[in-house]
Amino acid sequence: MGQHASNPAVFKLAIAALGGQGGGVLTQWLLRAAESSGFIAQSTSVPGVAQRTGATLYYLEFFPRAAAQAAAAEPVLALMPNPGDVDLVVASELMEAGRAIQRGLVTRDRTTLVVSTHRVYTIGEKSALGDGLADSETVMQVARATAKQLVALDMEALAQAHNSVISSVVLGALAGSGALPFSAQSCEEAIRASGRAVTRNLAAFEAGKARAAAEAGANGAAQRGGAVPPEANASADTQRSSGNHSAVRPDAGAALLDPPPAPANPRAKALMERIATEFPDGCGNLLGIGAHRLVDYHNHAYAALYLDRLRPILRQDSEARGYALLAETARGLALWMSYEDTARVADLKTRAARFARVGAEMRPQQGQVMRIVDYLAPRAEEIGGSLPAWLGAPLLRWKCTRKLLSAFTGGKRIATDRVRGYLLMRAMARTRAWRLSTLRHREEDERIRNWLATLAELAPGNYDLAVEFAACQTLVKGYGETFERGLSRYQAVKDALPALQNRPEPAAAVRELRAAALADEPGEAFNAALARLCENRPGNVS
């Protein structure tokens, strides 16, 4: 039990939870368990910012009823946690642990930190132009250095394994940590008294308690043995959840990427045989994933074209260079050839796997109705681009016909969980049959061929520059305004190549421009870098 000099009998607990994780239910369980164990209990909750599905901080204080009776006075309990004055902090998602540490709620001399190592990505991480994912391992390192005791496990995985909610696993983890001032039995009784999904919740509770007890025991043994190495406080769940988001070079790509499914189709087998016989072993996994993506996107012939386009790049690469150019081009080419047109978007939104994923995330209870409504905002460019080139080009070129197309633009709501909406989206997805004759494909195909030609031109004279420019494909992604903005910055980098080649380190300059292009949406960092690296270049790109 935590102690404090000014009020040694008060136990203080803070819970950082996301919306939908059952933080309120967890609080009620803890209050019931504390009161049945002879404590006066109080709780408050403070909603946080609207990140993910909302974040709430629940704060609880427990005071022994016998002590209050002996003093013939009611205790004065606080409504909010104070930095450095919390005994136990639990975070039901990894970054919420980081926020609690940042607020000063976790201290080395006092606080036990119980944390779930899984991630629910923030809006900022999802909307970042580049790789905006926070480094999970950094948070874990800070947690190990800040908390008196760290208990880390993947609570979400345990909840899913027992078809339960994460709040029951969290309660089990708290009981298993040994930090609560009352017994695990009282927590079990609180779950039973609630009368809701008791069997599943108890199973998840027991799983969380067992895993947390094992973690707490391992950490305690390591501390008694002396200095605590980082791996002693890191559970296997934490090790798996942490990520290194640096660029993957071909020598490491096979180890870090999941291989594509074993092909059963004869045409798919032929593609895999081509990869095995025509390309180096170190790049086989990466190329297999690219080919698999393009088969899913269009067909086997389209994936074969992907391999055909990589053959000239391979001839300009070598094992001595680690096939870096081939790997970077293969990654970028697979993404560019599977550009997001209307057929692709409609296909992804109507797949059975998507409906299953949404259902698993929402977990509708019996009697509840779940609706899926997709919001689309097509522009004239998307509509014209999905038409055959001979028709789409003049429609977009002429003012009167472009105005006609604008009647079909703007915000659209399509209920894909209803027959009408589903059939409409499936009809849009079926337009992939004439994808290769559309105006959008003609434009993207020309850009791809120009990109590959530029790489072939750069590689003999400056291999590193070719690799960096190949990586600039990452700027071209998404659809609508996001796509147009990324494409304009990619084109600006391409146009700047002659000027950059006169610099001492042109590859480093392209790498800097690419990072600047992904730094912010308005393009201020990119314009500044472009002006500095190409001093005589007029104009800016937004």
N, C-alpha and C positions, 0 to 999 in steps of 0.2 A: 504494500500500500504506500502511496506517495505521502511524504511529510512536508510540512511547511512551518517555518519558525513562528509565524504570527498566528496560525490556526492549524495545528498539527493533525486534527481529526478530520478535516475536510478532504475528500478525494475528488479530484477534478479530471474530467474526461471531455475531450473534444472530438467530434466526428465530422470529417470532411467528406461529403457524399454528393453524387450527381443526381439530378432529377431522374426519377424512374428506378432508382436503385433501392427504394424502400427505406430511406433514412428515417422517416417518421415511424415506420413499423419497428425498426431496430431500436429507436429511442423508447418506444412504449415497452418493448421487451425488457430493456435494461431497467427502466423505472419499476416495472413489476418485480423483476428479480431482486432489485435493491430493497424495495419496501418489504418483500417477503423475508428478506434476510436481516431485518432490523435496522434499516437506514431510513432517514428522512431524505427524500430525493426531489430534486428540482431540475427542470430542463427548459431551455430556450432554443430558438432556432432563428438564424439570420440568413435570408436568401442572398445569394451572391449574384455576380453578373451572368448574363444569358449566354454563357459559353456552353457548347455542346447542348445538353438539354436542361441547362440551369445547374447551379452549384449551391449547396446549402451547408452552412456550418451549424451543427447541433452541439450545444454545450450543456453538460450535466454536472451536477455536484451532489455528492452523497455525504451525509453526516450521521454518525451512529445515534440512534434514538435514545439509547441508554445514557449516553453522555449528555444529551439535552435534558433528559429527565433528572439526571443527577445535579445539573446546574440550575434546574427549575427555570429554564429559559429556552425560547426557540432560537435556533441558529440563524444568522444573517448570511444568506447565500448570494453569490454574485450572479449576474445575468449574462456576463460576457467574459471570455477568457482573457487573461493578461499575459503578455509575453514573459516567458521564464517562470510561469506559475501554473503549469499543467502537468499532471502525473501521467496521463495516458492519452495519446493521440492516435486515432485510426483514420486512414485514408482509403476509401474504396476504389481509388484509381491512382496511378503512379504520380501524375502531375499535380494532383491535389495534395499529395504528400509534400511536393516541392513548394506549393503555395503555403502550406502550414509551416514549413521550415522558414520560409521567407518572412512570415509574420512573427517569427520568434517564439512560436508555441512549443517547439522542440528544443530541449536543452540537454547537454551532455551529462549533467550531474543529477538529473531527475526523471526525464521523460522516457517512457517506453513508446516506441513508434511501431504500430502494426499497419502494414501497407499491402495493398494488392498491386502486383507488378504488371497487370494488364494495362493497355492503353485505350482510351477513348479520345480520338484526336480532336483538338480544338478547332474552332473556326479559322483561326489564324494559320494553323498548320495545314488545313485543307485548302485554303485559298491562296497560299503562297505561290508566287510565280515559279520559283524553283523548288528545291528540296527544303521545305519548311519544318520538317519533323524535328521536335526537340530530342536531344540526346538522353535516352533513358538511363544509360550507364552513369552519366554525370550526376543525375538526381540520386541514383543509388549510392554513389561515392560520397555525396554530401550527407545523405541520410546516415550512412555508417559513421561518418565523422561527427555528426551532430547529436544523435540520439544516445541515451544511456544504454538502451537495448533496442535492436532492430529485429522485427519479425516480418519477413517478406515472403509472400506466396501469391500464386495466381488464383485469386478468389473467384473470378468470373468463370474460369475453366472448371473449377469444382462445382459451381452453381449449375452450369450447363450439364455437367456429367451426371448430376442428380436431379435434373429437370426441376430445379428450384430457383429461388431468387437469391441474389448476392447477399442480401441482408442477413439471411440465416447463416451463410458461410462466415460473414464478418463477426457475428455473435460468437460462433464457434472459435474463430481465431482469437477473439478477445479472451474467451475462457481458456483456450489452450496456451495463451501467452503467460498465464500466471500473474498478470498484473491487476486483475479486477479484485476488489476488496470482498467479494462474495464468491460462492462456489459455482462450478459449472452446473451442478445439479439444479440450482435455483434458476439458471438460464434455461435449462431444459423444461422446467415446470412452466416458465413464462411462455414458451412456445406452445406447450400443450394447452395452457389456459386460453390462448388466443383462438383455438379451435379452427384455424385456417390451414389447410394443406399440411397437417401436422406430420404425417409420415414422411413426406418429401423434405419438409423443412428440418426435421430432426436428423434425417440422413445427411443433409448438407451441413448441418451444425456439427455432427460428429466428424465429418471429413475435414472441415475447417479446424476443429479443435485438435485432431490428431496431427495435421500438417503443421499447425502453429506450435504445438508442443514439441515436435521434432526439431523445428527451427530454433525455438528458444533453448532447447537442450544443447543443440550443437553450438550455438553461439556462447552459451554459458561455459561449456567445456573449453572452447577456444580461449575465452577470456581468462579462465583459471590457469590455462597453460602459459599465459604471458601475452605478448603483443598479438593483436588480432589482425591477421592478414585479410585483405579485401575479400578473398574467396570464402573465408570462414563465415562472413555475414551475408553472403550472397547465396540465395537458394538456387536450385536448378531452374526454377521457374524464372527467377530474375535473370539468370544467365541467358535463357532463351529469349526473354522479352527485350533485352537491350539490343540496340542495333547500331551498326556502323554504316553511316549513309554516304561514305566516300565513294568515289568512282570505282567501278570494278574493272580491272584490267583482265585481259584474256587468260593470263596464267592462273588467276583466281576465280574466274567466272564459273568454271565447271563445278567448283566446290560450293559456291554460294547460291547458285540458281537451281531451283527445282527442275528436274528434267521433264520434258513433255511426255504425255501418256504414250505407251507403246502402241504403235499404229497397227490397226487390223485391216484397214483398207489397202488394197494392192498399190494404188497410186500414192498413198501416204508412205508405204514401205519403200517405194521407188525414190521418194524424196529423201528419206533417211539414208538410203544406200548412196545417193549422190553426195550427201553431206559427209558420210564416212569415207568415201573413196576420193572425193575431189578437194576436200578441205582438211586443214590440220586438226589433229585430235583435240588440241586444247580449246578450239573454238566450236567443236561439234555440238556441245550442249546449248550454247548461245544461238547458233544457227537453227538448231532443232526447235527451239522455242519460237524463234522468228517465223519459221516455216509453218509451225502449228498455228500461230496467230493469224497468218494470212490465209490459211485454209479455212479457218473459222470465219474470217472476214469476208472472203469471196469464194475461192475454190482452189483446187490443187494446181491448175495451170498458172494461177496468179502467184502461188508460192514458188513454182518452178521459175517464173520470171525473176523473183527475188534472188534465187541462187544464181541465175544467169548474170544478173547485174553485179553480183559480188565477185565473179571470176576475174574481171580486169583489176579489181582492187587487190585481190590475192596476188596477182603477178607482180605488183609493186611493193609487196610486203615480204617479210622474212621471219624466220624463227629467231634470228639474232635480235630482232627488234620486238620480239614477243607478240607479233601479229597485232599490235595495238591499233593500227589503222583499220585492219579488217574487222576487229571486234567493235570498234566505235562506229564504223560504217554499217555493220550488220545490225547493231542495235537501232541506230537512227533510221536506217532504211525500212526496217520492219514497222516502226512507228509511223513513218511518213506514208508508206504504202497503205496503211490502215487508217488513213485520215477519217475524221468523224463527219460523215455526211448524214443526210436525213435518214437514209436506209439503215445505217449503223446505229444511230441513236434509237430509232424505233425498234430495231431488233433487240437491243440490249434491254429496253424497257419492258418487253413482252416475253422475256424468257422465263421458263418455269423456275429456274434457279433464283431469279430475282424475287419472284413472289414468295418463294420459300424463305429466302433470307429476310424479307420484310416481316413475314409472319413470325419468324424465330425471334426477331428483335422486338416486335410489339407484344408478342405473347398474349393475344386476346383471350379473355376468359370466356367460359360458356355463357352464352346469352349476349355477349358483346359483339358489335358490328364493326369490322375494320374496313375502311375505304382507302383506296389508292388513287390519287388524282395527280396526274403529271401536268406541270406547267411548262408550256412551250412558248417561245417568242420568236417565230421565224421571221427573217428579213427577206427582202426581195432577192438578195444574193443567194440565200439558201434555196429559195423556191426555184429561181432560174437555174441555179447550178445543178439541181436534181433532174432537169429536163435534158433531152438529147441536145448535143452541142449545136446542131443546126437550127434548133428552135430557141434554146436558152440564150445564146449570144445576141441575136437581134432583139429579143424581148427586153434584155437588160440594157441594150445599147440605145433603143429608141425611147424617148421621153414618154410618149403616150402609152406604150405597152408596159413600161416600167411602172407607170401610175396604176395600170390595171392590176399588176402583180401586188402592189402595195395594199390592195383591198383584202388580201389574204394574210397580211402580216399582223404583228402585234401579239399581245398575250392570249394564249389559248389554253383552256383547261380540258384535259381529256381523262375521263375516268377509265383507266385501263383495267380496273377490276369488274367492269360491266361489259356486256357483250358488244354493244355498239362501239364503245371506246377501244376495246381490245381489237376488234376486227378492223377498225380504222388504222390503228397503229401497225397491225400485221400487214395490211395492204401497203403501207408506207415501207415496211421492212422488205416486202417482196420486190420493190423497185431495184434491189440489188442485181436483179437479173440483167438489167441494161446499164449497170453502173459504169462499165468501161466505155460507154458511148456518151456519157453525160458531159456537160460543159465543165462541171467541177473536176471530173477525172482528167479531162484534157489539160486543164490548168495545172493541177497537181502533178501530173505526169511530166509536163514540161519543166516544172520547178525541180523535180527529182532528177531528171536527166541533166539539167544545168548544174545541180549540186554535185553529182557524180563526176561530171566533166571537169569541174573545178578541182575536185580532189585528185583526179588523175593528172591534172596540170601541175598542182602544187607538190605532189609527193616526190618526184625525182629531184627537185631542187631543195625542198625544205620539208622533210618528213614530219617533223614535230608540228610545223604549221598546218600541214594537212590533217593531222590527228585532231588538233584543236578546232579547226574549221568543221571537221566532221561532227564534233560534239556540239556545234552550234545548231544542229537540227533540233535540239531540245527546246529551242525558242519557238518552234512551229508546232503548236498543239492546240487542242480544244476546238471550239467552233464559235461562230459569231464574232463579236467584237474582240474576244480573247484571242482568237485565231488571227484576226487582222492585225492586232497590235503586235503579236509575236512575229508575224511574218514581216512586218515593216522593219522591226529591229534586226531580224536575220538578214534582210536585204541590205540594210545599212552596213552591217558588218561585211557582207560580201562586196559591196561597192567600195568599202574602205581598204580592201586587201592590197591594192597597188601601193597606196600610201604607207600601209603598215609594213610592207615588205622592205621598205627603205629604213626601217628602224633597226637598232642593234638586235633586239629579241622580238621578232614579229609574233612568234607563237605565244609568248607571255602577254603580248598586247591583245591578241584575240581572246585569250583566256580571261583577261581583265574586262574586256568589253562584254563577254558572255555573262560574267558574274554581275556586272552592272545592269545588264538588260533584265536580269531576274531579280534585281534588288527592290524595285518599287514599281507600282502600276503606272503612275504618271510619267515615268521615264526621265526624271530629273538626274538621277545618278548616271544613266546611260548617256544622256546628252552631254553631261559634263565630261565623262570619260572619252566620248567620241571627239569632242572639241579639243581636248588636251592631247590625245594621241594622233589626231589628224588636224593639225593646227590650221591648215589652209583649206579645210573642208567647210563650205558654206552651209548654213541651215541646220536645223535640228530635226530629230525624229521623235515623235511622241508615241 
